[in-house]
Amino acid sequence: MTMMLSYQRLVGSAARVVFAGVLVMLGHGPADAQVLIEMHEGERSQEAARVMPMIQEAFAKENVASSHAEVTRQLSRLPRPGVNDPKLTADRLTAELDIGWRAWVRARPEEVVAQLPSWIRVAEENLGLVVSSEKVRTALFRGRVALMLAQLRLGNAAEAKDVMEELVRSSPGPLDIKDYGSQAEKLLLDVSTTVARMTRGKLLVAVTQPDAQIFVNEYGVARGGSYTGNMLPGSYRVVVQVNDLTRRYDVTVSAGAETHLEIDWGLDSQLVVSDRWIGIVARDLTPARERELMTSFARRSSVDIVFVRLHRSGAAMALRGHWYRRSTAKQERGGEIRLGGDDERKAAALASYLARDLGSPDVVPIGGTTLPIQQADRSSARPLAWGLVSGGLALIATGAVLFAVDEDDTGAFTYTDTARLAIAVGAAGLVATSLGGYLFLRKRGASESGPTALVGPGAAMIGWVGRF
């Protein structure tokens, strides 16, 4: 009986590992985490509204987060507009909250529970109206109290306690609800006793705009661009107001920890975060201002950013894209396409170029010339060379070990036959090392030839492509 190793499968597995790394270095592997951010001058035009969904779809196919849900998941603490519904007025919001309060006064708790939760959420989505009007803020407070009392009356103790905890955490000072009955006072005492045992955390807010007003859970806490507070653990709504413009930030304070919220108002005041798209809208988007905004955004980001901007180029519309690395906050690649025919293909080409460095005649690199189709930019061969040499040496060492443990057929019941596997692995290592050595020695740009790698099920191949 002979015990044999399936060297074809092992060689294929080893080769796939090595050459997958080679493909990544060639620009054909999975890209780093990236998100798509739109840029517009003045406003998002109707043409942009028509074109951008197609652009989002093209970049999504390159694993660039493009939808609202994906972008907000990748980017933490994106500011939201202080007023989410531009048609909503302070008078309308006050009237709807007062309907719920009057239902409680008339002892109709079911109507309170039916009316108030949705309108309290509306108020929290439009905090710019709340912080700008004492009347709205009072109506929101009474609405929460009415909802808490109605839940108590209906026997929903847990829901009532949740509302009371929100009231306690939101109040900038001791909460006074003695005018709302003994049930409310008793629940307040129970909740206050519980939170008194909690370890507080610290919230530190810094805004680059010195005259900014800062609100925490609808209450003004600071003017002058900075705030420090000892907070109960939990989630908070921070609103920053400068003149008539407001931005909302959601933060979480943990017990015994510091939570820092640093706000670049020059950037955040230009950001638009809607349910359909996320981008920068600036009045005078000069090239210098554009670079400044892209650099600021990339610097504060936790992932790489792809910026796209629709603009007019002569008689046609063009789409310009820039990929900025978060680590350096500098442009890695930039490209432009002309729209006006077969736009989906052109959008796909731009997405492939920015995300994976795959050139196309449709894409004009910004600051360079058009790349050949599917020709990866090898402006720096050193990382690829290192990968080939190190992977090749590892294969050679593996082949040596396999050859050392090889046993001849002496008629024993079992023996280890690894000679052929050792030769195959060592040969693959020699080829990889040779390719890497060539890349080290060749002059940059002296040849249009280069290594290629193919990996398939159960097999892998390396070779050389070039012009003849």
Beta strands, then each sheet from edge to edge (+ up, - down):
strand 1: 34-41
strand 2: 64-65
strand 3: 80-81
strand 4: 201-207
strand 5: 213-216
strand 6: 219-223
strand 7: 226-231
strand 8: 234-242
strand 9: 245-253
strand 10: 258-263
strand 11: 271-273
strand 12: 278-282
strand 13: 304-313
strand 14: 316-324
strand 15: 331-338
strand 16: 364-365
strand 17: 450-456
strand 18: 459-465
sheet 1: 2+ 1+ 12+ 11-
sheet 2: 2+ 1+ 13+ 14- 15+ 16-
sheet 3: 3+ 9- 8+ 5- 6+
sheet 4: 7+ 4- 10-
sheet 5: 17+ 18-
end
